Amino acid sequence: MTSDAGPYFKQCPMCGHRWQDREGFLSDPDVRMLGYMANFERLELGLFLFDHQVCGTTMSLKASLFTDLYDGSVYVERQTGTEACPGHCLHAEELDPCPAQCECAYVREVVSICRNWEKAATSVRNG
């Protein structure tokens, strides 16, 4: 998987560290998920926010780079603003899964997958 910026998955805009692939990015102990900014019109264009703890930079990546990690059910109707909605997608720092049968719930499952990705024992600097 490559990004628009080159033949690697992601490069930190502050320190220049590069992750060659998504798995290396998610397993880096120096990368921590901070939030999810929903795009209600096109869910795949929402942004996942990650902190690169080495340099303190917050990086954003399109949700579409991670949505293939989920292979479960996807609901067709959005519940945002209804009684069934706990409002998680309205708060970028809220990372809990959504219990609603909502179109957005699958992205919240992807957030959980990313948050709970097994971290490597040590970071590997290659940038």
trRosetta pair geometry for C-beta under 8 A, 3 or more apart (Angstrom, degrees):
i j d omega theta_ij theta_ji phi_ij phi_ji
1 9 5.8 46 94 -103 98 92
1 21 6.1 100 44 -143 92 77
1 22 5.5 16 57 -22 143 108
1 65 7.2 115 168 -153 140 90
2 6 7.0 -116 -168 110 106 35
2 7 5.3 -48 -121 -130 127 41
2 8 6.8 59 -133 31 74 16
2 9 7.1 -111 -120 -83 30 42
3 6 6.6 13 65 45 89 54
3 8 6.7 -22 18 86 102 56
3 9 6.0 86 -32 -176 103 27
3 10 6.0 98 -44 -82 148 51
3 11 7.7 -138 52 2 147 82
3 65 7.9 -3 -98 -107 87 137
5 8 7.7 -43 88 59 94 86
5 11 6.0 -111 110 21 144 116
6 11 7.1 38 40 -25 123 129
8 11 6.3 81 85 -54 129 89
8 18 4.6 -9 158 -176 165 117
8 19 6.5 137 168 78 106 42
8 20 5.3 -78 -135 -116 89 41
8 21 7.9 -102 -159 -50 61 41
9 18 7.9 132 48 180 68 76
9 19 4.8 -50 63 99 112 93
9 20 6.3 55 0 118 97 19
9 21 5.1 112 -40 -138 129 16
9 22 5.2 178 -135 -59 146 53
9 24 7.1 162 23 56 141 100
9 25 5.4 -116 106 -33 141 129
9 65 7.9 114 -165 -170 95 132
10 18 7.2 171 91 -148 45 55
10 19 5.0 13 54 43 86 108
10 25 5.6 68 31 -103 123 139
10 59 6.7 90 178 162 133 151
10 61 6.4 -59 -94 -87 135 127
11 16 6.3 -18 -178 -155 105 44
11 17 7.0 167 -154 84 58 39
11 18 4.7 -22 -101 -97 82 80
11 19 7.8 -160 -76 19 39 66
11 127 6.9 147 -139 -136 83 132
12 15 4.9 5 100 49 134 81
12 16 6.2 -40 69 14 87 12
12 17 4.5 33 12 46 123 85
12 18 7.7 -125 8 -66 74 38
12 52 4.9 40 -117 -68 128 174
12 54 7.8 -62 -100 61 173 116
12 55 6.5 120 160 37 143 134
12 57 5.7 124 -169 63 102 144
12 59 6.4 -99 -121 -66 64 134
12 127 6.9 101 26 129 102 169
13 57 6.3 -174 59 -174 81 150
13 59 6.8 153 6 -104 97 94
14 52 7.0 -173 42 68 118 134
14 55 4.5 -180 105 126 130 142
14 56 7.5 -81 110 66 174 66
14 57 3.8 -165 -4 -61 134 140
15 52 7.1 -145 24 128 117 142
15 54 6.2 -66 15 105 166 116
15 55 4.1 -169 -36 -47 121 150
15 57 7.1 -151 -4 -3 88 132
15 127 7.0 92 118 102 89 129
16 127 5.0 174 120 154 72 110
17 52 6.9 165 50 -160 130 141
17 54 6.7 74 -24 59 152 150
17 55 7.8 -177 -1 -6 117 124
17 125 6.5 -84 -123 -142 111 75
17 126 7.2 89 -158 58 76 56
17 127 3.4 163 -131 37 38 149
18 126 6.1 -76 67 98 84 92
18 127 4.3 147 7 -98 69 104
19 22 7.7 82 130 -94 123 20
19 24 4.8 177 -165 100 93 105
19 25 3.9 94 146 -74 164 83
19 28 6.6 -99 -101 -31 123 138
19 31 8.0 8 -67 -51 146 150
19 126 8.0 111 -97 56 35 114
20 24 5.5 52 48 28 80 155
20 126 7.2 -18 -34 90 101 152
21 24 5.0 96 58 10 74 103
21 25 7.1 -133 102 -6 40 90
22 25 5.4 -55 -150 35 35 115
22 26 6.2 25 158 -12 70 108
22 65 6.7 180 -102 160 125 100
22 66 7.2 166 -157 -93 135 74
23 26 6.0 -57 -143 42 29 105
23 27 6.0 15 161 -8 65 116
24 27 6.1 -63 -135 46 25 101
24 28 6.4 46 158 -46 61 98
24 124 7.5 -69 -158 56 110 120
25 28 6.0 -45 -157 5 26 116
25 31 6.1 28 177 -7 65 177
25 50 7.9 2 169 -174 106 176
26 31 7.1 -107 -118 91 22 135
26 114 6.0 -116 -126 -144 116 72
26 117 4.0 -45 160 132 113 170
27 117 6.1 -109 -75 143 59 112
27 118 6.3 3 -119 93 94 65
27 119 5.7 145 -166 -134 55 36
27 120 4.7 74 149 -31 103 89
28 31 4.3 68 80 4 107 109
28 119 7.2 -41 95 -144 16 87
28 120 6.6 -7 -100 24 32 112
28 123 5.5 51 -159 -124 84 93
28 124 7.5 -106 -110 34 91 74
29 119 4.4 87 -86 176 77 128
29 120 6.1 -111 -26 62 93 70
29 121 7.7 -43 -34 137 136 10
29 122 7.1 -70 20 -143 132 17
29 123 5.4 -115 48 -59 88 89
30 52 6.3 30 138 -163 98 63
30 53 4.8 -136 -162 51 69 95
30 54 4.9 22 -172 -37 140 94
30 123 4.6 26 -13 -92 114 148
31 50 5.4 -1 -170 178 95 126
31 51 7.3 155 -155 77 45 51
31 52 6.1 -18 -99 -103 72 61
31 53 7.3 -142 -71 2 22 89
32 50 6.7 149 75 -160 36 72
32 51 4.7 -16 62 56 92 101
32 53 6.1 59 0 -45 111 112
33 48 6.7 -52 -136 -180 103 102
33 49 7.2 102 -165 82 61 58
33 50 5.6 -45 -101 -102 48 75
33 51 7.9 -168 -85 14 2 79
33 95 6.6 115 119 -124 117 143
33 111 7.0 149 170 -162 151 78
33 114 5.4 106 -71 121 145 110
33 115 4.9 -94 45 -90 141 75
34 49 4.4 -64 69 111 102 103
34 50 6.3 163 6 -113 90 17
34 51 5.0 94 -50 -30 118 97
34 58 6.3 -48 26 -131 158 108
34 92 7.9 15 124 142 86 99
34 93 6.9 -50 163 -116 74 73
35 48 7.7 171 94 -159 45 45
35 49 4.2 8 58 46 83 124
35 92 3.9 47 170 154 138 84
35 93 4.8 -54 -95 -88 117 41
35 94 7.7 57 -133 32 87 40
35 95 6.8 -117 -110 -68 44 95
36 46 6.3 30 179 152 89 124
36 47 7.2 169 -155 88 48 50
36 48 5.7 -18 -104 -107 77 60
36 49 6.9 -145 -67 13 29 85
36 63 7.3 60 -148 -87 103 113
36 89 7.4 -64 106 -126 111 65
36 92 6.2 -168 66 -150 37 60
36 94 7.9 -70 45 74 95 64
36 95 6.8 121 -2 -107 105 70
36 107 7.0 148 -176 143 145 109
36 108 7.5 -170 62 -100 166 62
36 111 5.2 -68 -49 -94 142 132
37 46 5.9 -176 92 -167 56 80
37 47 4.4 7 51 53 106 97
37 49 6.7 73 -14 -34 96 110
37 60 7.5 -20 25 -134 124 124
37 92 4.9 -6 -78 -110 74 111
38 43 7.3 -33 -156 -127 83 70
38 46 4.8 -31 -133 -117 34 129
38 89 4.1 36 -39 -174 153 105
38 90 7.6 -43 29 -70 131 33
38 104 6.4 0 -134 -139 134 132
38 107 7.3 122 -113 97 90 152
39 42 5.4 -21 121 66 121 66
39 43 6.4 174 73 -108 81 22
39 44 7.8 -54 64 60 123 35
39 45 4.3 -48 62 86 164 90
39 46 4.3 -151 10 -70 83 63
39 47 7.6 84 -31 -13 104 71
39 63 7.8 -151 23 12 104 127
40 43 7.5 16 -129 -78 25 70
40 78 6.8 76 -160 -144 99 159
40 80 6.4 -53 -124 5 131 166
40 89 7.5 107 -80 142 94 139
40 104 7.4 -42 -116 -77 74 125
41 45 7.7 -19 77 51 84 127
42 45 4.3 47 96 10 107 116
43 46 5.8 -23 -168 -11 49 114
43 63 6.6 -78 150 88 69 150
43 67 8.0 102 119 -97 104 142
43 103 7.0 -146 -53 140 142 99
43 104 6.3 -172 -114 -110 124 68
43 107 5.5 -142 -179 -52 116 138
44 62 6.8 33 156 166 69 106
44 63 5.5 -144 -150 83 37 98
44 64 3.8 54 -179 -75 101 98
44 67 6.0 -66 -113 -17 89 152
45 62 6.1 -45 -133 -143 40 106
45 63 7.1 -8 47 33 9 100
45 64 7.0 12 -69 -25 42 113
46 62 7.5 112 71 -157 41 58
46 63 4.3 32 68 -19 88 135
46 107 6.3 58 48 -167 148 153
47 60 4.3 -9 -172 -167 126 113
47 61 6.9 133 -155 63 72 30
47 62 6.4 -52 -102 -99 61 39
47 63 6.8 -108 -75 -34 13 82
48 60 7.0 146 72 -155 44 58
48 61 5.2 -25 60 65 97 86
48 62 7.6 22 14 109 86 10
48 63 5.8 120 -31 -88 95 64
48 65 7.8 -109 26 57 125 105
48 66 6.4 36 -21 9 154 145
48 111 7.1 -178 -117 -104 106 80
48 114 6.6 4 -157 87 147 176
49 58 5.8 -3 -171 -175 102 107
49 59 7.3 154 -154 78 53 42
49 60 5.5 -26 -97 -98 68 75
49 92 6.6 43 6 173 139 115
50 58 7.1 155 79 -156 39 58
50 59 5.0 -21 65 62 92 93
50 60 7.8 166 20 -88 73 27
50 61 6.9 15 2 4 116 109
51 56 7.4 -26 -168 -150 97 36
51 57 7.4 157 -154 85 53 40
51 58 5.6 -31 -97 -99 65 69
51 59 7.8 167 -92 17 17 76
52 55 5.6 7 107 44 110 87
52 56 7.3 -35 81 25 72 12
52 57 4.8 3 45 59 110 89
52 58 7.8 -164 12 -82 75 20
52 59 6.1 57 -26 -14 105 115
53 56 7.1 33 -146 -76 32 46
54 123 7.5 -167 -65 135 120 170
61 65 5.3 -63 160 40 113 144
61 66 7.5 90 113 -24 119 110
62 65 5.4 110 74 -12 79 96
63 66 6.1 -77 -167 47 49 98
63 67 5.9 59 145 -51 84 102
63 107 5.7 -8 -164 -142 144 115
63 110 6.8 99 -164 95 95 149
64 67 5.7 -37 -128 8 37 118
66 69 5.4 -27 178 4 72 121
66 110 5.1 123 123 177 107 122
66 113 7.5 167 172 81 111 117
66 114 6.0 -12 -156 -66 150 123
67 70 6.2 -54 -170 32 55 105
67 106 7.6 58 -149 130 96 108
67 107 6.9 -40 -104 -105 100 75
67 110 5.6 -55 -107 -90 51 156
69 110 5.6 115 64 -132 109 86
69 113 4.9 170 133 120 132 156
69 114 7.4 126 61 -56 167 78
70 106 5.5 146 132 -177 156 94
70 109 5.2 99 -116 100 133 115
70 110 4.9 -84 -31 -72 123 86
70 113 6.6 -151 -68 -16 83 147
72 106 6.8 -168 73 -121 94 98
72 109 6.5 -69 40 143 130 171
73 106 7.5 -140 98 -82 48 111
74 103 7.2 38 172 -145 84 57
74 106 4.7 -24 -108 -39 84 152
75 101 5.0 145 -98 170 152 71
75 102 5.7 132 70 93 140 9
75 103 5.3 -112 90 -73 84 44
75 105 6.2 51 17 31 118 117
75 106 7.5 -178 18 -27 73 100
76 103 6.3 1 172 -90 13 99
77 101 7.8 39 64 120 96 86
77 102 7.2 -81 99 -133 65 48
77 103 6.0 -145 94 -38 17 100
78 102 5.8 42 -148 -165 44 90
78 103 4.3 -52 -75 29 69 118
78 104 6.1 58 -130 -20 90 96
79 82 4.8 -86 -172 40 75 122
79 84 4.6 -70 -170 84 138 114
79 85 4.6 174 124 -64 93 95
79 100 4.6 -135 68 164 154 138
79 101 6.9 103 -42 73 139 54
79 102 3.8 -96 20 -95 105 106
79 103 7.6 165 -2 13 70 72
79 104 7.7 -115 38 28 79 101
80 85 5.4 107 -118 -117 28 158
80 89 6.4 -67 -101 63 113 130
80 90 7.5 132 -148 -54 105 99
80 102 7.0 102 -39 -155 64 135
80 104 6.7 65 -53 -4 104 141
81 85 6.1 34 16 39 22 152
82 85 5.1 105 54 -5 68 103
82 100 8.0 131 70 -146 107 141
84 100 4.5 112 144 -129 97 110
84 101 7.1 -49 170 36 146 73
84 102 7.1 168 115 -58 115 104
85 98 7.9 -19 -141 -159 64 121
85 100 5.4 -3 -94 -63 50 164
85 102 6.6 78 -97 -79 89 147
86 98 6.4 -169 38 -137 109 79
86 99 6.8 69 -18 34 130 93
86 100 6.7 -161 -1 -29 83 110
87 90 4.7 -45 -172 29 82 122
87 91 6.8 55 139 -6 91 103
87 94 7.8 78 113 35 72 173
88 91 6.6 -84 -162 46 34 92
88 94 4.5 -147 -151 123 71 131
88 96 6.0 -121 -118 67 133 84
88 98 5.1 -139 33 -84 140 96
88 108 6.2 53 108 -109 145 137
89 94 7.8 -94 -49 75 18 120
89 98 7.3 -6 -34 -72 94 141
89 104 5.2 -30 -63 162 150 155
89 107 7.9 67 -103 78 115 124
89 108 7.4 -97 -68 -65 90 111
90 94 7.9 27 62 27 58 138
91 94 4.1 72 86 -9 107 115
95 111 5.5 -153 -157 156 79 127
95 112 7.6 138 159 -78 87 60
95 115 5.9 110 166 -72 134 148
96 108 7.5 3 108 -172 43 120
97 105 7.4 50 -178 -163 81 83
97 108 5.0 124 -138 136 50 111
97 109 6.0 47 -126 -85 108 58
97 111 7.6 179 -85 68 60 103
97 112 5.2 -2 -66 -50 101 137
98 102 6.1 -54 131 44 140 124
98 104 6.6 43 26 100 165 93
98 105 4.4 -125 77 -114 113 80
98 108 4.4 116 -1 33 96 166
99 105 7.9 -100 70 -125 4 125
100 105 6.0 -154 76 -71 71 120
101 105 6.9 -61 -135 -9 22 153
102 105 4.6 122 61 -31 80 97
103 106 7.7 -52 172 14 39 99
104 107 5.6 -53 -170 34 63 113
104 108 6.6 62 137 -21 81 102
105 108 5.5 -55 -155 35 41 114
105 109 6.7 46 147 -23 69 99
106 109 5.3 -46 -154 29 41 115
106 110 6.7 45 146 -20 65 98
107 110 5.3 -46 -154 32 40 115
107 111 6.7 50 144 -23 64 97
108 111 5.3 -40 -152 28 39 119
108 112 6.8 43 148 -19 63 98
109 112 5.5 -49 -154 33 37 114
109 113 6.6 42 147 -22 65 101
110 113 5.4 -48 -149 33 36 115
110 114 6.4 34 153 -16 66 104
111 114 5.9 -59 -151 39 30 109
111 115 6.1 29 153 -19 66 109
112 115 5.7 -54 -141 38 31 111
112 116 6.0 7 166 0 66 115
113 116 6.4 -72 -143 49 21 96
113 117 6.8 51 152 -61 60 85
114 117 5.7 -22 -155 -21 33 116
120 123 6.9 124 77 -89 117 37
120 124 7.1 -25 105 -14 162 97
